[in-house]
Amino acid sequence: MSIVQSFISEIKHEANNTRKLLQLVPEEHFDYKPHEKSMSLKSLAKHIALLHSWPGLIATTSELDLASNDMPRPSVHNTDELVASFDAALKDSLGNLANVNDSDLDAMWTLKSGGHVLLQMPRAVFIRSMALNHAVHHRAQLGVYLRLLNIPIPGMYGPSADDQG
């Protein structure tokens, strides 16, 4: 299996777990923060949804400047719109990945802010660390937020404590 096909398979698999949690985000608690320094529930969930556009973006561009990028930032007013934004980001990303090959992933990719280089590494490494691992990290945070709101958490890689009864 090629690296690109491996990424596509993993993204599809993880997307099912992510969608399970995003579908549980209650719009009546969008402003919830477990700590004053935490993102709001809505901000965290939107960030997770947007991160699913990153693999395809990284695979088909050479850089992103966070200060001047034109990445879509969908307006989210409810849970259905949140899940729709996730689905759109995922579809776009998978479509972009389907049009690249493994050698494209060797090229360097740069993350900037206001022209200042934050990180630079091969596309494949960026996809793994700043897209896939980053999304799973924030998905775990989302699970904690939901747990603190007393919302049962579905299993990700097997049954959860809530699935056990």
N, C-alpha and C positions, 0 to 999 in steps of 0.2 A: 504494500500500500504506500502511495506517495505521501509526503509530508502534508501537502495540501489536502488530500483526501482524508488523512488522519485528523487534521484540524476540523474539516467539515463534519466528520463523524462525531468527534468529541463535542463540537458546538451543538449539533442537533441533540445529542444525548443530554447534555447539561441544560439545554433550553427547556426541556420538559420539566426538570426540577425547578428551574427559575420561574417558569410560568405558574407552577403550583403555588409558589409563595406570592407572586405578584397578584394572583387572583384573590388572595386572602387579605390584601391591603384594604382596610376599611376607610372609605373616604371621610367618614365622620371623625377619623383620627389623623388626617393628613398633617396636621400641625404638631402632632405628638413628638416630643424629644425626650429620650430617657435621661439626658444630662444637658446642662446649658451649653456645653461645647459640641454637642452632637448635632448632626444634620436632622432636619425634620423627617418624619416618616415619608412624606411625599417627595422631598428632595432626594432622599436615599433611594427610594423606589424608581424615580425618574432617572437617576444616575445609573442604576443597574440596567434599566431598559436601554439607555443610550450606549452603554458599554458594549452592547451586543452589535453595534454598528462598527466598532473598532477593528475587528479582524479584517473585514473587507476593505475598510478605509486604509489600514496599514499596508495591506497587500497590493493596493493599487495606486498609492501616492508615495511621495518621497519624504513628506514632512507634514506636521500640523503645528500651527502657531495658535496656542490657546487664546491669546489676546485678540487675534483678528480672524479667527476661523468662521466659516459660514455653515458649520454643521447645523442641521435642523434641530431645533429644540421645541418639540411638540408641546402644545398647551394641553395640560392634563387637569381635568376638573372632577374626574371620578375614576373608579377602578376599571371600568370598561375601556376608557380612553388610555389609561396606563398600560393595560395589556395590549391594546391596539398599537400603541407606540413601540412596545417591545417587539411585537410581531413584525411590524414594518422594519424596524432596525435589523432584526434577525434575517428577514427575507432579503433585504438589500445587501447585508454582509455576505450571506451565502451565495448570492448571485455574483458578487464581485469575486469571491474566492474561487468560484467555478471557472473564472476566466483567467486564472494565473497558473503557473507551473512552479515546481519546486525551485528552479533556478531563480525565479523572480524573488523568492523569499531570502536569497542571499544578500540582496542589495541593502545598503544601510538606510535606516529610517531615523528621522530626527523629530523630537518633540521640543517645541520652543514655547516661550512666553514672552511676548513683546520683542521678538528677535533674539532673545537670550536662549542659548541651547540648554535645555534641561537634561535631556538624555539623548544618546545616539547609539544605536546598535542594529544588528541585522534584523530585517523584517520578521523572520521566523521567531527570533528571541523576543521581540516586542509583542508579537501576537500572543505568545505563550505567557509572558509576564504581565504586560500592561493591559491585556485584553482578557484572556481566559482566567488566569489566576486572580486578577483584580476583580473580575465579576464574581467569582466564587467567594472571595473574601467579603465583598459587600453583601452577597446573598446570605452569608452566615450572620452578618450584622442584622440584616432584615429579619432573620429568624429570631434573633434575640429581642428585637423591637416587638415582634408579634407575640412572643412568649410573655413579655412584660405586660402586654395588653390582654393577656389571658386568652389568646387565640390559639387553638390547637395547631400544632406544627406537623405537616405530613412528612413521611420518611423521604429522604433523598437517596440513600444508598442501601435501603432496607427499611424495616419498620422504625418509626420513631416511638418515643415513650407514649405519645398520644395514640398511636396506632395500636399499641399494646393493650390499651383499655385501662 
